[in-house]
Amino acid sequence: MVRYLKTAITAEERAEADDRVKRVVEAALEDIVKRGDDAVRDMSIKYDNWNRDDFRLTSDEIETCLAKLKPRDRTDIEFAQKQVRNFAQIQRDALQDVEAETLPGVILGHKNIPINSVGCYVPGGKYPLLASAHMSVVTARVAGVKRIATCAPPFQGEIAHAIVAAQHLAGADEIYVLGGIQAVGAMALGTSSIAPVDMLVGPGNAFVAEAKRQLFGRVGIDLLAGPTETLVIADDTVDGELCATDLLGQAEHGPTSPAILVTNSEKLAKDTISEVERQLLVLSTGEIAGQAWRDYGQVIVCDDEAEMLAVADEIASEHVQVMTRDPDYFLNNMSNYGSLFLGPRTNVSYGDKVIGTNHTLPTRKAARYTGGLWVGKFLKTCTYQKVLTDEATTLVGQYCSRLCALEGFAGHKEQADIRVRRYGGRNT
């Protein structure tokens, strides 16, 4: 039987917060539609205290950002980008164009075509999250996207030089210092100074996620990647210190980041709660992580692994860290998750920063129906067909004609019938 040793705020409280965000985003996007650059500038000043004549960085400014990097920092960024690029290329190589003769004289196929232009959002208001540049820009470049624009907010009132360097090294064509709704709104809707893109990608806070949701349809999006979520599945093979470290390591993303422990050991559950409280006293990001833990943290005790699996699939968390005797049990049986981190030697931070898998992942139960950002998100799988012989078009046309008649589509039927008459030499 499932027991909750710690619960989060209610669904009603979350819904109220969502409604507030929705109203703010609706008004902001409408303002960008009406006033373009002026609206973007006003929001940048209001939310980020940031203003420039042109929000796009010049080549000289980009070079200045690169020059500010310590040699070791640049080496580390390049190492991380190499890992992301390598895995993205492995994924791209697995996506093949196909063509086959499905009937004599009938050729069907598909091509994987890169999207022409993509806007990559790199969050950086609280922390300069340069890793998000690797995940979006590098992956889009591997896919073959022709134009890649990036936006990241200023950090502490200045250009975030490490983010800019990461964007440039990843292959961005245009780099803007803009954050929040105004950034994704400008890239999607276009202004006099920012050409619109075909797709938006990248994680962000609740306002960025809501803006992407409202813009979907005008542009494509990768997924609704809202505040970071983490789920730790653990048994008594690990201790409370390790579990608490991994929970708080993700809770520090922001005050609305859920961090959940699911275990079949009540002792581990209690030890983890105690250890969280201890670590919050010494963690430099403890204020943010502590608020997230207080409002969104949960500790759930189950009877066995099967019950732990069922609870985990219901939660459908963005990140799922498995530290049990048999982590492959969850790999082989779990179906709802953004990414799995298996065994105590790995952790979500590896995936966030350096190991090579993409860290832009589904949140808020979206893992029930989608995976995360990957090279395939930047490709359109487009089909084509060729009919090469009179016999083939006559055969397909006769079937098509009868099926169109069954549905009452006279115009569709005539499209088939004219080809049967011309190439088959007889009426249907």
C-alpha positions as CSV (number, residue, x, y, z in Angstrom):
1,M,0.0,0.0,0.0
2,V,1.3,3.4,-0.9
3,R,2.1,5.7,2.0
4,Y,3.0,9.4,1.8
5,L,5.5,10.6,4.4
6,K,5.7,14.0,2.7
7,T,3.2,15.6,0.3
8,A,3.3,18.6,-2.0
9,I,0.9,21.5,-2.5
10,T,-2.5,20.6,-3.9
11,A,-3.6,20.4,-7.5
12,E,-5.9,23.3,-6.9
13,E,-3.0,25.5,-5.8
14,R,-1.0,24.5,-8.8
15,A,-4.0,25.3,-11.1
16,E,-4.3,28.8,-9.6
17,A,-0.6,29.5,-10.3
18,D,-1.0,28.2,-13.8
19,D,-3.9,30.5,-14.5
20,R,-1.9,33.5,-13.4
21,V,0.9,32.6,-15.7
22,K,-1.5,32.0,-18.6
23,R,-3.0,35.5,-18.3
24,V,0.4,37.2,-18.1
25,V,1.6,35.3,-21.2
26,E,-1.5,36.0,-23.3
27,A,-1.2,39.8,-22.7
28,A,2.5,39.8,-23.4
29,L,2.2,37.9,-26.7
30,E,-0.6,40.1,-27.9
31,D,1.5,43.1,-27.1
32,I,4.3,41.7,-29.3
33,V,1.9,41.2,-32.1
34,K,0.7,44.8,-31.9
35,R,3.9,46.7,-31.1
36,G,6.8,44.4,-32.1
37,D,10.2,45.6,-31.0
38,D,8.8,48.2,-28.8
39,A,6.9,45.6,-26.8
40,V,10.0,43.4,-26.6
41,R,12.1,46.3,-25.4
42,D,9.6,47.3,-22.7
43,M,9.4,43.7,-21.4
44,S,13.1,43.4,-21.4
45,I,13.5,46.5,-19.3
46,K,10.6,45.5,-17.0
47,Y,11.6,41.9,-16.3
48,D,15.4,41.9,-16.8
49,N,16.3,45.6,-16.4
50,W,18.1,45.2,-19.8
51,N,18.1,47.5,-22.8
52,R,20.2,47.9,-25.9
53,D,19.9,49.5,-29.3
54,D,20.1,46.1,-30.8
55,F,19.6,42.9,-28.8
56,R,21.6,40.9,-31.3
57,L,25.3,40.6,-30.4
58,T,27.9,41.7,-32.9
59,S,30.8,39.5,-34.0
60,D,33.1,41.6,-31.9
61,E,31.0,41.2,-28.8
62,I,30.9,37.4,-29.4
63,E,34.7,37.4,-29.7
64,T,34.9,39.4,-26.4
65,C,32.8,36.7,-24.7
66,L,35.1,34.0,-26.0
67,A,38.1,35.9,-24.8
68,K,36.7,36.0,-21.3
69,L,36.7,32.2,-21.0
70,K,39.5,30.6,-19.1
71,P,41.3,28.0,-21.3
72,R,40.0,25.2,-19.0
73,D,36.4,26.5,-19.2
74,R,36.6,26.4,-23.0
75,T,38.0,22.9,-23.0
76,D,35.2,21.8,-20.7
77,I,32.5,23.3,-22.9
78,E,34.1,21.8,-26.0
79,F,34.2,18.4,-24.3
80,A,30.5,18.6,-23.3
81,Q,29.5,19.7,-26.8
82,K,31.5,16.8,-28.3
83,Q,29.6,14.3,-26.3
84,V,26.2,15.8,-27.3
85,R,27.3,16.0,-30.9
86,N,28.5,12.4,-30.9
87,F,25.3,11.0,-29.6
88,A,23.2,13.3,-31.8
89,Q,25.1,12.0,-34.8
90,I,24.5,8.4,-33.7
91,Q,20.8,9.2,-33.6
92,R,20.9,11.0,-37.0
93,D,22.6,8.0,-38.6
94,A,19.8,5.8,-37.4
95,L,17.2,7.9,-39.3
96,Q,17.4,6.7,-42.9
97,D,15.5,7.8,-45.9
98,V,13.5,4.9,-47.4
99,E,12.1,3.9,-50.8
100,A,10.4,0.7,-51.7
101,E,8.3,-0.8,-54.5
102,T,5.2,-1.8,-52.5
103,L,3.3,-3.0,-55.6
104,P,4.6,-3.6,-59.1
105,G,5.1,-0.1,-60.5
106,V,4.3,1.7,-57.2
107,I,7.1,3.4,-55.4
108,L,6.7,4.8,-51.9
109,G,9.3,6.5,-49.8
110,H,10.1,9.1,-47.2
111,K,12.8,11.7,-46.7
112,N,14.0,13.2,-43.5
113,I,14.2,17.0,-44.2
114,P,15.7,19.4,-41.7
115,I,13.5,22.3,-40.5
116,N,14.7,25.6,-42.1
117,S,14.9,27.8,-39.1
118,V,14.9,27.2,-35.3
119,G,14.9,29.5,-32.3
120,C,16.8,28.1,-29.3
121,Y,16.0,29.5,-25.9
122,V,18.7,29.2,-23.3
123,P,17.5,29.9,-19.7
124,G,19.9,31.9,-17.6
125,G,18.1,34.3,-15.2
126,K,19.0,32.5,-12.0
127,Y,22.0,30.5,-13.3
128,P,23.9,30.9,-16.6
129,L,22.7,27.5,-18.0
130,L,25.1,27.3,-20.9
131,A,24.5,23.5,-21.1
132,S,21.1,24.3,-22.8
133,A,23.1,25.8,-25.7
134,H,24.8,22.4,-26.3
135,M,21.5,20.5,-26.2
136,S,19.6,22.7,-28.7
137,V,22.1,24.3,-31.0
138,V,24.5,21.4,-31.4
139,T,21.6,19.0,-32.0
140,A,20.0,21.3,-34.5
141,R,23.3,21.7,-36.3
142,V,23.7,17.9,-36.5
143,A,20.2,17.6,-38.0
144,G,21.1,20.1,-40.7
145,V,19.0,23.1,-39.7
146,K,20.0,26.1,-42.0
147,R,19.4,29.0,-39.6
148,I,19.7,28.8,-35.8
149,A,18.9,31.8,-33.7
150,T,19.5,31.8,-29.9
151,C,18.2,33.9,-27.0
152,A,19.4,34.0,-23.5
153,P,18.7,36.6,-20.8
154,P,21.4,38.8,-19.3
155,F,22.9,37.4,-16.1
156,Q,23.2,39.8,-13.2
157,G,22.8,42.8,-15.5
158,E,25.5,41.7,-17.9
159,I,25.9,39.7,-21.1
160,A,26.3,36.1,-19.9
161,H,29.7,35.5,-21.6
162,A,29.8,31.8,-20.9
163,I,26.4,31.2,-22.5
164,V,27.3,33.3,-25.5
165,A,30.5,31.4,-25.9
166,A,28.7,28.1,-25.7
167,Q,26.1,29.3,-28.3
168,H,28.8,30.4,-30.7
169,L,30.9,27.3,-30.3
170,A,27.8,25.1,-30.8
171,G,27.1,26.8,-34.1
172,A,24.5,29.5,-33.6
173,D,24.0,31.9,-36.5
174,E,22.3,34.7,-34.5
175,I,22.8,35.4,-30.8
176,Y,20.4,37.7,-28.9
177,V,20.5,38.8,-25.3
178,L,16.8,38.5,-24.5
179,G,15.0,36.4,-21.9
180,G,11.6,35.1,-21.0
181,I,8.3,35.7,-22.9
182,Q,9.8,38.5,-24.9
183,A,12.5,36.2,-26.3
184,V,10.4,33.3,-27.4
185,G,7.6,35.6,-28.5
186,A,10.0,37.7,-30.7
187,M,11.5,34.6,-32.3
188,A,8.2,33.0,-33.0
189,L,6.2,36.0,-34.1
190,G,9.0,38.1,-35.6
191,T,9.7,41.8,-35.3
192,S,11.3,44.4,-37.5
193,S,14.7,43.4,-36.1
194,I,14.2,39.6,-35.5
195,A,13.1,37.4,-38.4
196,P,10.6,34.7,-37.3
197,V,11.6,31.1,-37.0
198,D,9.8,27.9,-37.9
199,M,10.3,26.1,-34.5
200,L,11.0,27.0,-30.9
201,V,13.1,24.7,-28.7
202,G,14.7,24.8,-25.2
203,P,13.6,24.6,-21.6
204,G,12.6,27.5,-19.4
205,N,10.5,28.6,-16.5
206,A,6.7,28.5,-16.3
207,F,6.3,31.6,-18.4
208,V,8.5,30.4,-21.2
209,A,6.7,27.0,-21.2
210,E,3.3,28.7,-21.3
211,A,4.5,31.0,-24.1
212,K,5.6,28.0,-26.2
213,R,2.2,26.4,-25.5
214,Q,0.3,29.4,-26.7
215,L,2.6,29.8,-29.8
216,F,2.3,26.2,-30.8
217,G,0.6,26.1,-34.2
218,R,2.1,29.4,-35.4
219,V,5.4,27.6,-35.0
220,G,6.5,24.1,-34.0
221,I,7.8,23.4,-30.6
222,D,10.0,20.6,-29.2
223,L,7.9,20.0,-26.1
224,L,6.5,21.8,-23.1
225,A,9.6,21.8,-20.9
226,G,8.6,23.6,-17.7
227,P,10.3,23.6,-14.3
228,T,12.7,20.7,-13.7
229,E,11.4,17.5,-12.1
230,T,13.3,14.7,-10.5
231,L,12.2,11.3,-9.2
232,V,14.5,9.1,-7.2
233,I,13.6,5.5,-7.0
234,A,15.7,3.8,-4.3
235,D,15.9,0.9,-1.9
236,D,18.1,0.1,1.0
237,T,21.2,-0.5,-1.2
238,V,21.8,3.3,-0.9
239,D,21.6,5.7,1.9
240,G,19.8,8.9,2.8
241,E,22.8,11.2,2.1
242,L,23.0,10.1,-1.6
243,C,19.2,10.3,-2.1
244,A,19.0,13.8,-0.5
245,T,21.9,15.0,-2.6
246,D,20.3,13.9,-5.8
247,L,16.9,15.4,-4.8
248,L,18.3,18.8,-3.9
249,G,20.7,18.8,-6.8
250,Q,17.6,19.2,-9.0
251,A,15.4,21.1,-6.6
252,E,17.8,24.0,-6.8
253,H,16.7,24.7,-10.4
254,G,13.8,26.8,-9.0
255,P,11.1,27.1,-6.3
256,T,8.6,25.1,-8.3
257,S,10.8,22.1,-9.2
258,P,9.3,18.9,-7.9
259,A,11.7,16.5,-6.2
260,I,10.2,13.1,-5.2
261,L,11.6,10.0,-3.5
262,V,9.8,6.6,-4.1
263,T,11.2,3.8,-2.0
264,N,10.3,0.5,-0.4
265,S,12.3,1.2,2.7
266,E,10.7,3.4,5.4
267,K,14.1,3.7,7.1
268,L,15.6,5.2,3.9
269,A,12.6,7.5,3.5
270,K,13.0,8.9,7.0
271,D,16.8,9.1,6.7
272,T,16.4,11.0,3.4
273,I,14.0,13.6,5.0
274,S,16.4,14.2,7.8
275,E,19.4,14.4,5.5
276,V,17.5,16.9,3.2
277,E,17.0,19.2,6.2
278,R,20.7,18.9,7.2
279,Q,22.0,19.6,3.7
280,L,19.7,22.6,3.2
281,L,21.5,24.3,6.1
282,V,24.9,24.2,4.2
283,L,23.8,24.2,0.5
284,S,24.6,27.5,-1.1
285,T,21.4,27.3,-3.2
286,G,19.5,26.1,-0.1
287,E,17.0,28.9,-0.2
288,I,15.6,28.0,-3.6
289,A,16.0,24.3,-3.1
290,G,14.3,24.5,0.3
291,Q,11.3,26.3,-1.1
292,A,11.0,23.7,-3.9
293,W,11.3,20.9,-1.3
294,R,8.8,22.4,1.0
295,D,6.1,23.1,-1.6
296,Y,6.8,20.4,-4.2
297,G,8.8,17.7,-2.5
298,Q,7.3,14.3,-1.8
299,V,8.4,11.1,-0.1
300,I,6.4,7.9,-1.0
301,V,6.9,4.5,0.6
302,C,5.7,1.4,-1.3
303,D,5.6,-2.3,-0.4
304,D,7.7,-3.6,-3.3
305,E,9.3,-2.9,-6.7
306,A,6.1,-3.5,-8.6
307,E,4.3,-0.9,-6.6
308,M,7.3,1.5,-7.0
309,L,7.1,1.0,-10.7
310,A,3.4,1.7,-10.8
311,V,3.8,4.9,-8.8
312,A,6.7,6.0,-10.9
313,D,4.8,5.5,-14.2
314,E,1.9,7.5,-12.8
315,I,4.2,10.4,-11.8
316,A,5.8,10.3,-15.3
317,S,8.7,12.4,-14.2
318,E,11.2,14.3,-16.4
319,H,14.2,12.7,-14.7
320,V,14.1,9.3,-13.1
321,Q,17.1,8.2,-11.1
322,V,17.1,4.5,-10.2
323,M,19.3,3.2,-7.4
324,T,18.1,-0.3,-6.5
325,R,19.4,-3.8,-6.5
326,D,18.2,-4.3,-10.1
327,P,17.9,-1.0,-11.9
328,D,17.3,-2.8,-15.2
329,Y,13.9,-3.9,-13.9
330,F,12.8,-0.4,-14.3
331,L,14.6,0.0,-17.7
332,N,12.8,-3.0,-19.0
333,N,9.3,-2.3,-17.5
334,M,8.9,1.5,-17.0
335,S,7.2,3.4,-19.8
336,N,6.6,7.0,-18.6
337,Y,9.8,9.0,-18.1
338,G,11.8,11.7,-19.8
339,S,15.2,10.0,-19.2
340,L,16.4,7.2,-17.0
341,F,19.6,7.4,-14.9
342,L,20.5,3.9,-13.8
343,G,22.6,2.9,-10.8
344,P,24.3,4.9,-8.1
345,R,27.3,5.8,-10.3
346,T,25.2,8.0,-12.6
347,N,23.0,10.9,-11.7
348,V,20.8,13.6,-13.4
349,S,23.6,16.2,-13.3
350,Y,25.6,14.1,-15.7
351,G,22.7,14.2,-18.2
352,D,22.1,17.9,-17.6
353,K,25.7,18.9,-18.3
354,V,28.0,16.6,-20.1
355,I,27.3,12.9,-20.7
356,G,25.8,13.4,-24.2
357,T,22.1,12.7,-23.9
358,N,19.8,15.7,-24.3
359,H,18.6,17.4,-21.2
360,T,15.5,19.1,-22.7
361,L,12.9,16.6,-21.5
362,P,9.1,16.4,-21.0
363,T,7.6,17.7,-17.8
364,R,4.2,17.8,-16.1
365,K,3.3,14.2,-17.2
366,A,4.1,14.8,-20.9
367,A,6.4,11.8,-20.7
368,R,3.2,9.8,-21.1
369,Y,3.1,10.7,-24.8
370,T,6.5,12.1,-25.8
371,G,10.2,11.8,-25.3
372,G,12.7,14.6,-25.1
373,L,14.5,16.8,-27.5
374,W,16.7,14.8,-30.0
375,V,18.0,15.2,-33.5
376,G,14.7,13.7,-34.9
377,K,12.8,16.7,-33.5
378,F,14.5,18.9,-36.0
379,L,13.6,16.7,-39.0
380,K,10.4,16.4,-40.9
381,T,9.7,12.9,-42.2
382,C,8.0,13.6,-45.5
383,T,6.5,11.0,-47.7
384,Y,6.4,10.8,-51.5
385,Q,4.9,8.4,-54.1
386,K,5.5,7.5,-57.7
387,V,3.3,5.3,-60.0
388,L,5.4,4.2,-62.9
389,T,3.3,1.9,-65.1
390,D,-0.2,1.9,-66.7
391,E,-1.0,-1.3,-65.0
392,A,-0.1,0.1,-61.6
393,T,-2.2,3.2,-61.9
394,T,-5.1,1.2,-63.3
395,L,-5.0,-1.3,-60.3
396,V,-4.7,1.4,-57.7
397,G,-7.2,3.6,-59.5
398,Q,-9.9,1.0,-59.5
399,Y,-9.7,0.4,-55.8
400,C,-9.5,4.2,-55.1
401,S,-12.6,4.8,-57.3
402,R,-14.8,2.3,-55.4
403,L,-13.6,3.6,-52.0
404,C,-14.3,7.2,-53.0
405,A,-17.8,6.2,-54.1
406,L,-18.3,4.5,-50.7
407,E,-17.4,7.8,-49.0
408,G,-19.4,10.0,-51.4
409,F,-16.4,11.9,-52.7
410,A,-17.2,12.5,-56.4
411,G,-14.2,14.7,-57.1
412,H,-11.8,12.3,-55.5
413,K,-13.4,9.5,-57.5
414,E,-12.9,11.3,-60.8
415,Q,-9.2,11.8,-60.0
416,A,-9.0,8.0,-60.0
417,D,-11.4,7.4,-62.9
418,I,-9.6,9.7,-65.3
419,R,-6.4,7.8,-64.9
420,V,-8.1,4.4,-65.2
421,R,-9.7,5.7,-68.5
422,R,-6.5,7.1,-69.9
423,Y,-4.1,4.4,-68.8
424,G,-6.3,1.4,-68.5
425,G,-8.3,1.6,-71.7
426,R,-11.7,1.0,-70.0
427,N,-14.3,2.6,-67.7
428,T,-14.7,1.6,-64.1
